[in-house]
Amino acid sequence: MARLIRTLIALIVAFLACNALAQDKPMVPEFDLADKYTLSVSPFSYHFSTDKTYTHVYLLALEREHSDNWLDGIAFFNNSFGQPVVYVFPFGKAYHGIWGVEKLTFKWTAGLLYGYLGEYKKRVPLNYNGFSPAVNVALAYQFTPVWGGQLMIGGSFLMFMINMRIP
């Protein structure tokens, strides 16, 4: 558990450092009032495989959408094998109003996973001591100004998420 906490702190510091280095502004984090924050939970995931070792996946995520539709955030979940995992994504983008549907959004994020360890380390590509790159894509629908739903599509799963905008 201590190793997981140290890793989480290291990932958060790396995330903040990447954002600070990418700016020409002072290295103090700024919160733009135009930024939108979304809290997401996943009550259900569907695995394409019938592998009986898969367990239920629980997810809690916080995402920030900048005024230019770029995304960043962090997600905590237990993977399909019951291991705790963190996903830090400093890169991503949201495309609103796709296919002419105003409330439908396509999203992609890219970042770093930590947590696929031991016998499950080969279940994600390029895993080095539990760290591996990740890219996710999703379709989101905003039902009300506060509540929305999202379907994340992975190589071996569909994850259904409930989104809540934080004012």
LOKEPA-597346 format. One record per residue (C-alpha): residue number from 0; z, y, x. Coordinates in steps of 0.001 Angstrom, whole numbers, plus 500000, padded with zeros to 6 digits. Last residue first. Example, Ala and Ser with C-alpha at 12.3 -4.5 7.8 and 13.67 -1.06 7.14 Angstrom:
<atoms>
@seq = 1 | c3 = 507140 | c2 = 498940 | c1 = 513670;
@seq = 0 | c3 = 507800 | c2 = 495500 | c1 = 512300;
</atoms>
This chain:
<atoms>
@seq = 166 | c3 = 488802 | c2 = 523792 | c1 = 479957;
@seq = 165 | c3 = 488958 | c2 = 520154 | c1 = 481054;
@seq = 164 | c3 = 485996 | c2 = 518266 | c1 = 479683;
@seq = 163 | c3 = 486902 | c2 = 514757 | c1 = 478522;
@seq = 162 | c3 = 484643 | c2 = 511813 | c1 = 479299;
@seq = 161 | c3 = 484896 | c2 = 508267 | c1 = 477938;
@seq = 160 | c3 = 483186 | c2 = 505681 | c1 = 480127;
@seq = 159 | c3 = 481186 | c2 = 502495 | c1 = 479623;
@seq = 158 | c3 = 480366 | c2 = 500690 | c1 = 482851;
@seq = 157 | c3 = 477290 | c2 = 498477 | c1 = 483064;
@seq = 156 | c3 = 477356 | c2 = 495958 | c1 = 485887;
@seq = 155 | c3 = 475659 | c2 = 494063 | c1 = 488722;
@seq = 154 | c3 = 473427 | c2 = 496601 | c1 = 490461;
@seq = 153 | c3 = 475119 | c2 = 499507 | c1 = 488760;
@seq = 152 | c3 = 474445 | c2 = 501548 | c1 = 485623;
@seq = 151 | c3 = 477048 | c2 = 504035 | c1 = 484468;
@seq = 150 | c3 = 477037 | c2 = 504736 | c1 = 480731;
@seq = 149 | c3 = 478809 | c2 = 507938 | c1 = 479734;
@seq = 148 | c3 = 480498 | c2 = 509298 | c1 = 476663;
@seq = 147 | c3 = 481529 | c2 = 512792 | c1 = 475717;
@seq = 146 | c3 = 484406 | c2 = 514827 | c1 = 474379;
@seq = 145 | c3 = 485244 | c2 = 518534 | c1 = 474925;
@seq = 144 | c3 = 482252 | c2 = 520569 | c1 = 473667;
@seq = 143 | c3 = 481526 | c2 = 517731 | c1 = 471229;
@seq = 142 | c3 = 479442 | c2 = 514533 | c1 = 471501;
@seq = 141 | c3 = 478226 | c2 = 515208 | c1 = 475066;
@seq = 140 | c3 = 476059 | c2 = 512258 | c1 = 476114;
@seq = 139 | c3 = 475988 | c2 = 510881 | c1 = 479642;
@seq = 138 | c3 = 473496 | c2 = 508616 | c1 = 481404;
@seq = 137 | c3 = 474583 | c2 = 507344 | c1 = 484802;
@seq = 136 | c3 = 473503 | c2 = 506678 | c1 = 488378;
@seq = 135 | c3 = 475676 | c2 = 505634 | c1 = 491293;
@seq = 134 | c3 = 475154 | c2 = 505668 | c1 = 495060;
@seq = 133 | c3 = 477617 | c2 = 504131 | c1 = 497494;
@seq = 132 | c3 = 478286 | c2 = 504062 | c1 = 501232;
@seq = 131 | c3 = 480812 | c2 = 501536 | c1 = 502535;
@seq = 130 | c3 = 484337 | c2 = 501570 | c1 = 503919;
@seq = 129 | c3 = 486494 | c2 = 498412 | c1 = 503724;
@seq = 128 | c3 = 486554 | c2 = 497729 | c1 = 507466;
@seq = 127 | c3 = 482794 | c2 = 498397 | c1 = 507696;
@seq = 126 | c3 = 480844 | c2 = 497491 | c1 = 504559;
@seq = 125 | c3 = 477111 | c2 = 498122 | c1 = 504909;
@seq = 124 | c3 = 476345 | c2 = 496679 | c1 = 501470;
@seq = 123 | c3 = 478992 | c2 = 495835 | c1 = 498864;
@seq = 122 | c3 = 480011 | c2 = 492270 | c1 = 497934;
@seq = 121 | c3 = 480252 | c2 = 491378 | c1 = 501650;
@seq = 120 | c3 = 483803 | c2 = 492718 | c1 = 501852;
@seq = 119 | c3 = 484969 | c2 = 490401 | c1 = 499051;
@seq = 118 | c3 = 486679 | c2 = 487760 | c1 = 501232;
@seq = 117 | c3 = 488826 | c2 = 490402 | c1 = 502847;
@seq = 116 | c3 = 488315 | c2 = 493971 | c1 = 501681;
@seq = 115 | c3 = 486251 | c2 = 495979 | c1 = 499206;
@seq = 114 | c3 = 488526 | c2 = 499019 | c1 = 499069;
@seq = 113 | c3 = 486941 | c2 = 502216 | c1 = 500274;
@seq = 112 | c3 = 483778 | c2 = 503667 | c1 = 498823;
@seq = 111 | c3 = 481900 | c2 = 506659 | c1 = 500233;
@seq = 110 | c3 = 479564 | c2 = 509092 | c1 = 498552;
@seq = 109 | c3 = 476536 | c2 = 509577 | c1 = 496395;
@seq = 108 | c3 = 476327 | c2 = 510689 | c1 = 492779;
@seq = 107 | c3 = 473547 | c2 = 510662 | c1 = 490195;
@seq = 106 | c3 = 473596 | c2 = 512040 | c1 = 486696;
@seq = 105 | c3 = 471192 | c2 = 512056 | c1 = 483726;
@seq = 104 | c3 = 472353 | c2 = 514162 | c1 = 480791;
@seq = 103 | c3 = 471815 | c2 = 513946 | c1 = 477029;
@seq = 102 | c3 = 473192 | c2 = 516774 | c1 = 474839;
@seq = 101 | c3 = 469920 | c2 = 518718 | c1 = 474563;
@seq = 100 | c3 = 467686 | c2 = 515709 | c1 = 473913;
@seq = 99 | c3 = 464170 | c2 = 516666 | c1 = 475031;
@seq = 98 | c3 = 463806 | c2 = 513559 | c1 = 477188;
@seq = 97 | c3 = 466511 | c2 = 514982 | c1 = 479438;
@seq = 96 | c3 = 468549 | c2 = 517948 | c1 = 478279;
@seq = 95 | c3 = 470786 | c2 = 518224 | c1 = 481326;
@seq = 94 | c3 = 470093 | c2 = 516961 | c1 = 484841;
@seq = 93 | c3 = 473380 | c2 = 516505 | c1 = 486725;
@seq = 92 | c3 = 473534 | c2 = 516292 | c1 = 490515;
@seq = 91 | c3 = 475529 | c2 = 514475 | c1 = 493149;
@seq = 90 | c3 = 477089 | c2 = 514755 | c1 = 496584;
@seq = 89 | c3 = 480719 | c2 = 514951 | c1 = 497709;
@seq = 88 | c3 = 481467 | c2 = 511573 | c1 = 496102;
@seq = 87 | c3 = 484777 | c2 = 509956 | c1 = 496998;
@seq = 86 | c3 = 485130 | c2 = 506446 | c1 = 495562;
@seq = 85 | c3 = 488574 | c2 = 504815 | c1 = 495795;
@seq = 84 | c3 = 489161 | c2 = 501106 | c1 = 495306;
@seq = 83 | c3 = 492154 | c2 = 498963 | c1 = 494272;
@seq = 82 | c3 = 491305 | c2 = 495228 | c1 = 494414;
@seq = 81 | c3 = 491221 | c2 = 493150 | c1 = 491223;
@seq = 80 | c3 = 488022 | c2 = 491243 | c1 = 492048;
@seq = 79 | c3 = 485715 | c2 = 493264 | c1 = 489793;
@seq = 78 | c3 = 486959 | c2 = 496431 | c1 = 491434;
@seq = 77 | c3 = 490092 | c2 = 498348 | c1 = 490529;
@seq = 76 | c3 = 489323 | c2 = 501977 | c1 = 490090;
@seq = 75 | c3 = 489966 | c2 = 505454 | c1 = 491447;
@seq = 74 | c3 = 487219 | c2 = 508055 | c1 = 491268;
@seq = 73 | c3 = 486734 | c2 = 511304 | c1 = 493172;
@seq = 72 | c3 = 484534 | c2 = 514319 | c1 = 492692;
@seq = 71 | c3 = 481368 | c2 = 516229 | c1 = 493425;
@seq = 70 | c3 = 478450 | c2 = 517392 | c1 = 491325;
@seq = 69 | c3 = 475608 | c2 = 519922 | c1 = 491650;
@seq = 68 | c3 = 474532 | c2 = 521458 | c1 = 488329;
@seq = 67 | c3 = 473969 | c2 = 525004 | c1 = 489737;
@seq = 66 | c3 = 477131 | c2 = 526235 | c1 = 487947;
@seq = 65 | c3 = 479105 | c2 = 523522 | c1 = 489734;
@seq = 64 | c3 = 480047 | c2 = 520268 | c1 = 488064;
@seq = 63 | c3 = 483413 | c2 = 518870 | c1 = 489133;
@seq = 62 | c3 = 484313 | c2 = 515232 | c1 = 488483;
@seq = 61 | c3 = 487700 | c2 = 513565 | c1 = 488140;
@seq = 60 | c3 = 487750 | c2 = 509799 | c1 = 487736;
@seq = 59 | c3 = 489972 | c2 = 507031 | c1 = 486332;
@seq = 58 | c3 = 488570 | c2 = 503490 | c1 = 486246;
@seq = 57 | c3 = 489739 | c2 = 500053 | c1 = 485110;
@seq = 56 | c3 = 487561 | c2 = 497006 | c1 = 485787;
@seq = 55 | c3 = 488388 | c2 = 493729 | c1 = 484014;
@seq = 54 | c3 = 488301 | c2 = 490710 | c1 = 486315;
@seq = 53 | c3 = 485405 | c2 = 488818 | c1 = 487866;
@seq = 52 | c3 = 486275 | c2 = 485395 | c1 = 489314;
@seq = 51 | c3 = 484495 | c2 = 483632 | c1 = 486397;
@seq = 50 | c3 = 481042 | c2 = 484620 | c1 = 487695;
@seq = 49 | c3 = 478864 | c2 = 484971 | c1 = 484569;
@seq = 48 | c3 = 476879 | c2 = 487722 | c1 = 486235;
@seq = 47 | c3 = 475543 | c2 = 490770 | c1 = 484387;
@seq = 46 | c3 = 479028 | c2 = 492258 | c1 = 484283;
@seq = 45 | c3 = 479988 | c2 = 494500 | c1 = 481349;
@seq = 44 | c3 = 482614 | c2 = 497177 | c1 = 481836;
@seq = 43 | c3 = 485081 | c2 = 498521 | c1 = 479269;
@seq = 42 | c3 = 487785 | c2 = 501186 | c1 = 478835;
@seq = 41 | c3 = 486506 | c2 = 503456 | c1 = 481586;
@seq = 40 | c3 = 488239 | c2 = 506782 | c1 = 481972;
@seq = 39 | c3 = 486720 | c2 = 510147 | c1 = 482832;
@seq = 38 | c3 = 488168 | c2 = 513619 | c1 = 483441;
@seq = 37 | c3 = 485517 | c2 = 516313 | c1 = 483593;
@seq = 36 | c3 = 485755 | c2 = 519687 | c1 = 485303;
@seq = 35 | c3 = 483200 | c2 = 522437 | c1 = 484747;
@seq = 34 | c3 = 482682 | c2 = 525131 | c1 = 487376;
@seq = 33 | c3 = 481810 | c2 = 528585 | c1 = 486015;
@seq = 32 | c3 = 485324 | c2 = 529848 | c1 = 486782;
@seq = 31 | c3 = 484637 | c2 = 529146 | c1 = 490434;
@seq = 30 | c3 = 487550 | c2 = 527638 | c1 = 492265;
@seq = 29 | c3 = 487522 | c2 = 528489 | c1 = 495950;
@seq = 28 | c3 = 488759 | c2 = 526210 | c1 = 498691;
@seq = 27 | c3 = 489859 | c2 = 528156 | c1 = 501816;
@seq = 26 | c3 = 487441 | c2 = 527570 | c1 = 504693;
@seq = 25 | c3 = 486084 | c2 = 531122 | c1 = 504525;
@seq = 24 | c3 = 482461 | c2 = 531378 | c1 = 503392;
@seq = 23 | c3 = 479299 | c2 = 530155 | c1 = 505098;
@seq = 22 | c3 = 479763 | c2 = 526825 | c1 = 503357;
@seq = 21 | c3 = 478757 | c2 = 523287 | c1 = 504351;
@seq = 20 | c3 = 481642 | c2 = 523007 | c1 = 506800;
@seq = 19 | c3 = 484176 | c2 = 523627 | c1 = 504041;
@seq = 18 | c3 = 482640 | c2 = 521045 | c1 = 501703;
@seq = 17 | c3 = 482560 | c2 = 518410 | c1 = 504427;
@seq = 16 | c3 = 486156 | c2 = 519255 | c1 = 505425;
@seq = 15 | c3 = 487390 | c2 = 518949 | c1 = 501832;
@seq = 14 | c3 = 485824 | c2 = 515482 | c1 = 501487;
@seq = 13 | c3 = 487139 | c2 = 514394 | c1 = 504890;
@seq = 12 | c3 = 490654 | c2 = 515516 | c1 = 503914;
@seq = 11 | c3 = 490376 | c2 = 513606 | c1 = 500628;
@seq = 10 | c3 = 489112 | c2 = 510504 | c1 = 502425;
@seq = 9 | c3 = 491923 | c2 = 510642 | c1 = 505005;
@seq = 8 | c3 = 494553 | c2 = 511041 | c1 = 502273;
@seq = 7 | c3 = 493121 | c2 = 508071 | c1 = 500385;
@seq = 6 | c3 = 493075 | c2 = 505981 | c1 = 503584;
@seq = 5 | c3 = 496696 | c2 = 506805 | c1 = 504367;
@seq = 4 | c3 = 497661 | c2 = 505851 | c1 = 500787;
@seq = 3 | c3 = 495715 | c2 = 502571 | c1 = 501013;
@seq = 2 | c3 = 497375 | c2 = 501692 | c1 = 504339;
@seq = 1 | c3 = 500803 | c2 = 502402 | c1 = 502855;
@seq = 0 | c3 = 500000 | c2 = 500000 | c1 = 500000;
</atoms>
